[in-house]
Amino acid sequence: MDVNILDRNVGITSGQREHIDRCLQFAFDRFGSHIRTIDISLTDVNGPRGGDDLQCRMKVVLQGKREIVLEGKGVSVEAIVAETADRAALAVSRRINRLRDVQGTSMSGQ
C-alpha cells in the first residue's frame, strides 16, 4: 500500500506524518491486498483566520482501479486524518463485501 501525502499550506510536522502513518496502518492493514494507494491532501482552507479550517481529502484506490474518496474538516491534523481514515475504512469494507457478494463469495458463506 503506497501512501502519498500532499501538504497544502498546513505545515505538517514529522510527528504528524508519523501519526498519519499509524492511523492509516491501523485503519487499513486488514485490507492490505485490496488497496493499491492512499492519497491524502491536507489543505488550510481559511489561512490564518482560524476556525474549522483544515480539510482532509482521502482517496483510496483499490485493486481493479476502483476509488473511494472522502473529505472531512476540522481544526487539527491528527483528529481530521483519524476521523477520515475511520470513515474510509468503513467504506472500503462495504465496497469489498459488496464485490464479494456480487462474485458469489460472501463472507457469510451463502
C-alpha positions in Angstrom: 0.0 0.0 0.0 1.6 3.3 -1.2 0.7 6.4 0.8 1.0 9.9 -0.7 0.5 13.0 1.5 0.1 16.4 -0.1 0.5 19.3 2.3 -1.2 22.4 1.0 -0.2 25.3 3.4 -0.7 23.2 6.5 2.9 22.7 7.6 2.8 19.1 8.6 5.5 18.2 11.1 7.4 14.9 11.1 5.4 13.9 14.3 2.2 14.5 12.5 3.4 12.4 9.5 4.2 9.6 11.9 0.7 9.9 13.4 -0.9 9.8 9.9 1.1 6.7 9.1 0.0 5.0 12.3 -3.7 5.9 11.7 -3.6 4.5 8.2 -1.9 1.3 9.2 -4.5 0.8 12.0 -7.4 1.6 9.7 -6.3 -0.2 6.5 -3.9 -3.1 7.5 -6.7 -5.7 7.3 -7.4 -4.7 3.7 -3.7 -4.9 2.6 -4.1 -6.9 -0.6 -7.1 -4.9 -1.7 -5.6 -1.4 -1.5 -3.1 -0.1 -4.1 -2.7 3.5 -3.0 -3.9 6.1 -0.5 -3.7 9.7 -1.4 -4.2 12.3 1.3 -4.5 16.0 0.6 -4.4 18.4 3.6 -5.4 22.0 2.9 -5.6 25.0 5.2 -8.9 26.4 3.7 -9.1 29.7 5.7 -5.5 30.5 6.1 -4.6 32.4 9.2 -8.2 33.3 10.1 -8.6 30.2 12.3 -11.7 28.0 12.9 -12.5 24.7 11.3 -10.2 25.4 8.5 -8.3 22.2 7.8 -9.7 20.0 5.0 -8.6 16.4 4.5 -9.4 14.7 1.2 -8.6 11.0 1.2 -8.6 8.9 -2.0 -8.3 5.1 -1.6 -7.5 3.3 -4.8 -8.5 -0.4 -4.7 -7.2 -3.2 -6.9 -9.2 -3.1 -10.2 -8.9 0.7 -10.2 -12.0 1.3 -8.0 -11.7 4.5 -6.0 -13.2 5.7 -2.8 -13.0 9.5 -2.0 -13.9 11.1 1.3 -13.5 14.6 2.7 -13.6 16.0 6.2 -12.9 19.2 8.0 -11.6 20.1 11.4 -9.1 22.0 13.5 -6.2 19.5 14.0 -4.4 17.4 11.5 -4.4 14.4 13.9 -8.1 14.5 14.5 -9.2 15.1 11.0 -7.0 12.4 9.5 -8.1 9.8 12.1 -11.8 10.5 11.5 -11.4 10.5 7.8 -9.4 7.3 7.9 -12.0 5.6 10.0 -14.8 6.6 7.6 -12.7 5.5 4.6 -12.0 2.1 6.2 -15.7 1.5 6.7 -16.4 2.5 3.1 -13.6 0.1 1.9 -15.1 -2.7 4.0 -18.5 -2.2 2.5 -17.1 -2.0 -1.0 -15.1 -5.2 -0.6 -18.1 -7.0 0.9 -20.3 -5.8 -2.0 -17.8 -7.1 -4.5 -17.6 -10.4 -2.8 -21.4 -10.7 -2.7 -21.6 -9.9 -6.5 -19.0 -12.5 -7.2 -20.8 -15.1 -5.0 -18.1 -15.4 -2.4 -19.7 -13.6 0.6 -18.0 -13.9 3.9 -21.2 -15.4 5.4 -20.7 -18.5 3.1 -24.1 -18.1 1.5 
